[in-house]
Amino acid sequence: MIFQITGLPRSGTAFTASFLNLHPECFCHHELAADREDWKEYSEFLDKRWEFVGESSTYAWLPRAYRAGVTKVLIQRDPTQVKKSVHNITGQRTELDVYIRAAEAAHRWAVEGRALIIPFHELFTLDALGKIWDHVFVGSFTPFPIEKARLALTMNTQRQDPKKAFGDAQCLRQRLLTQP
């Protein structure tokens, strides 16, 4: 069974894909279209090998990526936060209107596809991960891995506090210079 996870850039789609791969019968790839033009066909190939195949991306809401009748999840993040996060990570300056229009299109995709909608500010909670797990793995006998979910949440330092993982820029530079 193929399912789709989507959200705007910097909305947690990579984290969600990694988390869902904890299911022993799931292979959830992230942004596969960036590497393969035949990503839809490849997902269908994988669907013959795995019980659950996830397409987690920032583009599933685009018309060319639409799949009728599949389970869908939208991670909904405020476009203003997306713009700021993208700029902080990449330095890219994109007009806010671009993110607003994308958020509106993603929301339409979610409503039309009866997607589970998870607000970004709730994504990094056990409750939200449990809802996603139950929504995606309907009919599976594999229970929600609560202990692994707790651990996954503590390891997502990129979202929580990048300085905790890497230190500030000066500290990181010093560590790199003193490594053998």
N, C-alpha and C positions, 0 to 999 in steps of 0.2 A: 504494500500500500504506500503510495507516494503522498507526502504531505508537504506543505509550504509554510515557512516562517519568513516574515518580512518586517521591515521597519525602515525608517530613513537611516542614512549613514550615522554611525556612532550611537546606535540604539540598542545594542546588545545582541544582535543576530549571531555573531561569532560565538559569544558566550553560550547562547541558547543551543546552538548546534553542538558545541562541545559537551554540554550537559546532557543532551538527548542521546549522545553516543554512549552514555552509560548503560543504556538498554542493550542487552546482549544480541538482540535480533534487529538492531537499528544501525543504519549507516546514514548519517546526516552530514552532507557536505556544505561548505560555506563558499559563496561567490564562485561557483564552478564555471559560470559563463565567462569569467575573467580568464580562465585557462583553456576552455574548450568551446569551440563553436557548436559542437554537437551535444551540448550539456543536457538538453531535453531527452535525446535518444539514450545518452549515457545513464541518466536517471532511470529510464525504462529498463535498460539492461540490468542495472543494479537491483531493480525491483524484482527481478526473477531470482536473485540470489539472497535477498534479505527480506524479512517480513515487513519491515518499515524502512522507507527511504525518504530522507528529508532534503528538501531544497531550501536552505537558509540563505537569504540574500537581502540586499537592499533594492532589488529590482523585481521581485515577484509580482508586484502590483502593476507593472507595465503590461500593456496589451499583448506583446509578443511572448511574455512569460506566463500568461494566464493558463490555468488548468481548471477545467470544469470538474466539479464533483469530488475534489480532494479536500482533505482536512486542512484548515488554514489557521494560522495564528498571526496576529499583527501586534508588534511591540510599538506602542504609540508614544512618541516623544515630541515634546513641544518644539516647533521649528526654530524658535529663537535659541533654545539650548543646543539644537543640532548645529546651527550656524556657528555658534561660539565654539563648540567642541571640535568641529571640522577645522576651523581656523586655528585653534590652539595646537592641534596635532599636525596639520599639513601646511599651515600658513596660507591656505587657499581662501580667497575672498569671494564669496558668492552672495548675490543679493538675497535678502530674506524672502522675497516673493517667490523665488525658485523653490525654497523649502516649504513654503506655505502651500503652493500648488501641488507639490509632491505629497504632502501630508493629506491634502484633500482627496487626491486620487487614491492614495493608499487606504484611506478611510472608506471610500466608495467600494474598493476592492473587498475590504473586510465585511462590509454590510451585505453586499451582493453575494459573497461567498460564505456567509454565516460563520465568519471567523471568530475565534476567541480573541478578544482584544485585551491586552495587558498594558496598562500604563507603565511607562519606563520607570517611574519612581517606585513602582511595586515589584518590578522584575526581579530584583535581587533579594527576594524573600522566599522562605520555604513555602509559604502559601501560594505564591504565584508559580513557583516551579512545580508544585504539586498539581495545580490547575492545568498547566501546560502538559505535564506528563499524562494526566488522565484524559485530556482532550485528544492528544496525539495517539496514545497507545490504547485506544478503545479495543476491548476484546483480548488484551494481552494479560497473561497471568503473572507477569513480572511486576512486583510491587514497586511503588515509589521508593527510591533508595535514599531515605531521609538522612542517614549519616553521611553518605557521599555528597548529598546536596549541601549539607552544612559545610563540609570541607571545600566544596567548589565555591561556595560563597566567600569563604575566607581567603581563597587564593585569587580572587578577581581583584588584585591590587590596582590594576589599571584604572578601574572605575572608582575604587574606594580612596586610594591615596597613592599616586605614582611616586611621591617622595619616599613613602614607606618602603617601596620596592627598590627604587633606584637612588634615593637620596636627592638632594638638589643638584643642580648642574655642576657646581664647584666640587661637591663631594664625589660625584660620579667621575668627573675628569681626573681627580686625584686618584681614585681607585684604579682607573684605567692606566694611568701613568705608572703606578707602583706595582702592577701585576707582572709577575715573571713571564 
